[in-house]
Amino acid sequence: MSQPRRLQRNPSPATIEEARLRNVPPQNLAAEQAILGGVLLKMSLLDKLGVELRPADFYSPAHRMVWEAMLDLWRASKPVDLITLAAALTAAGRLDAVGGPAYLGELAGSTFSPANCPHHAGIVRAMAKRRAMLDMAMRMMEIAYDPERDPADFVSIAQTASDAVLKDRLDTHGETPDEFLDPYTAYLEKLEESGGGGVSTPFWKLNDLIRSFMPGEMVVVGARPSHGKTALALTFAEHAVGLGHPTGIFSLEMGKHQLLNRMFSSGSGVAAQRFRDGKFSDEDWSRIYDHCQRMKQMPLRIYDKAARKPSDIRAACRRWRQDSGLDIVFIDYAQLIPPDGRHQNREQEIAAISRSIKLMAEDLAVPVVLLAQVNREVAKRKSPKLVESDLRESGAIEQDADIILLIQPWDRSGREDIQFTQLTVAKSRNSMTGEVPLAYNRKNVRFEQDDR
């Protein structure tokens, strides 16, 4: 292991170019030495740098070991000076490895002013991030050359790796009232101008309870199989695009044509059965073509590729937002999303998926409506009424959701073409819960307000 026996100078542009040609990873040993020397002169620097710099941020193995010893002393509320540091390194069997007492003495004299150490820490962090980027690029090259790898996994792996590089810091700053009050009042003013913000629903009774789907919220729609989850999501989506909200739909269960059959039946008024048997009348075709013209103007994206992981969905949403904006996302449905990593059991997989979707909603600042199945055991209960704990395979969905909407079993007393149900707002983190009576129009596979 090579050791820094003498102090380093900042690299010149020529030195940087030479390092690039020799494949030397990005680093600044002079900045690393200045930080270590600054702490020896002013231990209180650790109150800030101790939570900002990790040992792995230092390129030199010797500097990593010195920083680890400093952190151990600081966390134990012990003084950090030449004597205590040398003793700690000796106890760990590392004193000779870092260059001995002589090198520690050189470090103490390497800092002109401890006040510059936060700036030097920024340099060290930047170099560490550059090295992480190079490591990520090397991993991507290995994957690209690996014939056993599925090319479809490349984007999700790259997205996960880049997120790890960009978001590897713990923000310990916090904000004071002077910092957060002005942005907050600006947010309230914008909220007033927009009439409340978010994306409203087509049901006024539901809007009375939750107001709208707000940015950053994860909205879960749960129901038993064939009880209208997709139909309700499409009813929400059609209303959103009708109001001009850029909308994204991820259909992991139905293909694009199946989805469009439902949307055209709902939007054109042509009976859903005609999209199965193909027996269209001239009037049907007229309605279909009219709806085609309307849909061409809609800010809508449909993604119907199966087995897409949360990182794939997030990458697509980021692209859509960049290209044409994005106000709301629908995902059909949670139990069909494969996880990004490996987990011990299905419950942990669903928990990881749920958390990823919630973080995506917060990151993109859009509401995400996630459809989910409920447990089969519901059918065996005396009371068929769904509750939020019925969500299938994981309590994590229940925990992560800001709003949970449950479609209750059908009321079979209605007409043949209309079925009545209750939409239960089982959870609403920032508003009210309650019941919303709905009518399911079987002819056009859409939900409507039940105003009986």
HELIX and SHEET records of a PDB file:
HELIX    1   1 PRO A   13  LEU A   21  1                                   9    
HELIX    2   2 LEU A   29  LEU A   41  1                                  13    
HELIX    3   3 MET A   43  LEU A   45  5                                   3    
HELIX    4   4 LEU A   46  GLU A   52  1                                   7    
HELIX    5   5 PRO A   55  ASP A   57  5                                   3    
HELIX    6   6 PRO A   61  ARG A   75  1                                  15    
HELIX    7   7 LEU A   82  ALA A   91  1                                  10    
HELIX    8   8 GLY A  100  ALA A  108  1                                   9    
HELIX    9   9 PRO A  114  ASN A  116  5                                   3    
HELIX   10  10 CYS A  117  TYR A  145  1                                  29    
HELIX   11  11 ASP A  153  LEU A  166  1                                  14    
HELIX   12  12 PRO A  177  GLU A  193  1                                  17    
HELIX   13  13 TRP A  204  ILE A  210  1                                   7    
HELIX   14  14 LYS A  229  GLY A  242  1                                  14    
HELIX   15  15 LYS A  256  SER A  268  1                                  13    
HELIX   16  16 ARG A  274  ASP A  277  1                                   4    
HELIX   17  17 ASP A  282  LYS A  296  1                                  15    
HELIX   18  18 PRO A  310  SER A  324  1                                  15    
HELIX   19  19 ALA A  334  LEU A  336  5                                   3    
HELIX   20  20 ARG A  346  LEU A  364  1                                  19    
HELIX   21  21 ARG A  376  LYS A  380  5                                   5    
HELIX   22  22 GLU A  388  ASP A  390  5                                   3    
HELIX   23  23 GLY A  395  ASP A  400  1                                   6    
SHEET    1   A 9 LEU A 300  TYR A 303  0                                        
SHEET    2   A 9 THR A 247  SER A 251  1                                        
SHEET    3   A 9 ILE A 328  ASP A 332  1                                        
SHEET    4   A 9 VAL A 368  GLN A 373  1                                        
SHEET    5   A 9 MET A 218  ALA A 223  1                                        
SHEET    6   A 9 ILE A 403  ILE A 407  1                                        
SHEET    7   A 9 ILE A 418  SER A 428 -1                                        
SHEET    8   A 9 GLY A 434  ASN A 441 -1                                        
SHEET    9   A 9 ARG A 446  GLN A 449 -1                                        
END                                                                             
